[in-house]
């Protein structure tokens, strides 16, 4: 994994966490994640980093390629707040 890919895969976590916390949720409340990876991002290393975001049981996940979008990684998440 290139340094650029590594950094791009780690950057969304604090933003995702902050958005969830502002809504009264936390990472463990996430039930569904959609991840868009650019052509330059690598799936296997991203998958390892993903495990740093979430623990088992992992949220449902969809990963889609995204070409020419101006980013390497974009993460959308749905959380259930009880």
PyMOL commands that set and color helices and strands:
alter all, ss='L'
color gray80, all
select helices_A, chain A and resi 3-22+27-29+43-53
alter helices_A, ss='H'
color red, helices_A
select strands_A, chain A and resi 30-38+60-66+73-79
alter strands_A, ss='S'
color yellow, strands_A
deselect
rebuild
show_as cartoon
